């Protein structure tokens, strides 16, 4: 009887794990046979028409084969302001265009992935506000080329629980401790007491102490790449 119960438990657990939705950091939204500039202009129009605001555009590494558009929206800005802290990192998403093999690949940062990673447990409080973002981006992609909707950038993807407890690397500074670290470093660099007599450079001891203190949970949100 015990073996039967244990087997049923394992099967149930496996079913729950296998059905958990996983997300990739990036989504190939669409492909286009238009030129890079024409595709960028079209997707810019469609983004604006669907409620997104364009914060900036540029060619990464001055590469003529690539174009990057940084976007936000009223809901992203409102959520960041409501939550506070370092949630400002989540106030912007990116749309990338890459010319490859005679066509333009249009991709974007997957909202569910990055917002769960940055907001963590706070995401539940703003979930209804931010969930429609992905539907809007899908609509933009459908209007801008041949729709794809394929995730990439992670071999297996991560589910919500993994994203909200994301650990980039053991020993790295906690994501929430970045602001404290920056403030300590700025204050110390302006203090004569924080200057090394041997090198004339600011000593980093207080910052290192703060880093060691904040490392206990070894948590960090994935970096924007």
N, C-alpha and C positions, 0 to 999 in steps of 0.2 A: 504493500500500500504506500509506504514511504517513497519507494522508487517511482511509483506512478505519479505521486504528487510532485516529486522533484522534477520528473520528466516534463510534466505539464507546465511547471514553473519556468523551466528552461525554454520550452517552446513559446510560451507567452512572452518571455523577455526577448527572445530572438525576433518575434514578430513585431514587437514594439520598436526595437532597434532598426529593423529592416524597413519599417514604414515611416520612420522619422524623416521629415523633409530636410534636405541638405541644400546649402547655397554655395555658389562659387563667387569669388570676389569680383569677377568681371563677366559681362554678358555680351556675346556677339549679337547685336540687335538686328542688323540688316546688311545687305550688300547692295552696291549700286554700280551701274555701268557708266555713270556720269563721271566727269573729271573731279579732281579733289576740290577745287575751288567751288565748282557748281554744287557739289554734294554738301560742302560746308555751308554754303549760302542757304540751300534748301532746308537743311536740318536746323539751322538757326531760326529760320522762319517758323518751322513746325514746333520747335521748342517754345518760342514766344507765344505762339497761338494756343499752346496747351498749358499755359500758366507758369512757365519757367522764366527765370531772369538770367541773362548771360552776364557773368561777372568779368569774363576776359577770354581771349583767344590767342593762341600762339603756336608756332611750329617748334616742337621739342627738338633741342639740339640743332636748331636751324635746318632741320631735315625737310626738304621740299616734298617728301613722300608722306609726311605725317602732319596732322593738325589736331589740336586739342582745344576743347571748349569747356570752360568751367562754369557751372550753372548752380543756381539756388532757386528757392521758391518761397512764397509767403509761409507755407506750412513748415518748411525746414527752418526758416529764421525764427518763427514763433516757437517751435519746439525747443530750439537751442536757447532762446531767451527765457523760456519757462523753466527749463531744467537747470540752466546755469552751469557753473563749473567749467570743465573743458569740453562741453558738448558743442562748442563752436567749431570743433574739428569736423563735426558731422553736418555742418550747415551747407556744405558744398559737395556737389557730385561732379563727375567729369564724363564727357563724351569724347571719344577718340575716333579719328578717321585715319585710316592707313591705306595707301595705294599699294596694291600687291597683285601681280599677275594680271594686269589690265583691268582690275576692278577696285572699288573702294570698299573696305571693310569698316563698318560703323559699330563701335562697341561702347559700353558705358559701365560705370561702377555700379554693381548690383545693390540697390537700396537695402534690401533685407539683410545682406551680409554686413555692410559697413555700419548701418544704424544699430543693429543688435550688438555689434562689437564695441561701438563707442558709447551708446546709452546704457548697455548692459541691462540690469533689472529695471532701470527707469523707463525702458522702452515700452513696458506694458501701459504706463500712464499716458503715453502719446501715440500708442499703436494705431488707434482709429484715425488719427490725424495724418500719419505718415504712410500707412499701408497703401493708399491710392497712388502713391508716387510711381510704383512699378507699372501699374496699369497705364498711367499717363505716358511713361517712357516707351512702353510697348506700342502705344498708339502713334507716338512720334516716329518710331522705327518703321511701322507699317506704312506710314505716309511718306517715308523718305527713301524707300527702296524695297528690295525683296526681303521679307521678314525671315529672320533666322531664330532668334530666341534661344541661343545655345550658351550655356555657362562654360567658363574656362578660367584658368589661373590657379586651380587647385586640383590635385589628382583625384581626391575623393569628395571634396567639399566638406563643409562643417554644418552641423545642425544648430538650432538656436541655443541649446544648453552649452555647446562647445564655444560658440561665439561669445556668449556672455561671460564665460570664465576663461577667455583666451589667454594663453601663456606663450608669449613670443619666444622667450628663451629663459632658462633658469639663470637667475642672477642679474637680469636686466632691471633697470629702474622701473618702478611701478608707473603705469600711465598716469594715474591720478597724482603722482608726485612730481610730474614734470614742472608744473607751475611753481611749486615750492622750491625746487632745485634752481630754477631760473632766477627767482627772487633772491635766494641766498647768494648765488654767484654774483649777481649784479650789485648787491649790497656790499659783499666782501671785496669786490674789485675796486670799490670806491673808498675803502677803509685802509689807512696806513697800517693798522694792526693786522690786516690780512695780507700783508705783502711779505714775500720771502726776502730775507736780507741777502741771501746768496745770489738769487737770480733777478730780484726786482719784480718778479711776476707774482700775481695774487696767489696766495696759498689756497688749496682746495679742501683743507681738512674738514671744516664745518659741513661743506657740501657732501663730502664722502661719508661723514657720519650720518647725514640725513639719508643718503642713498642706502646705506646699510640698514637703517631703520625701516625704510620703505620697501626693502627687498623681501621682507618676510613672506609676503603672499606670492611673490614672483609673477605678478600679473602685469600684462601690458597689452594694449590694443594693437592690432596689426598696423604697421606704418602705411601711409599713403605712398604709393610708388609711382 
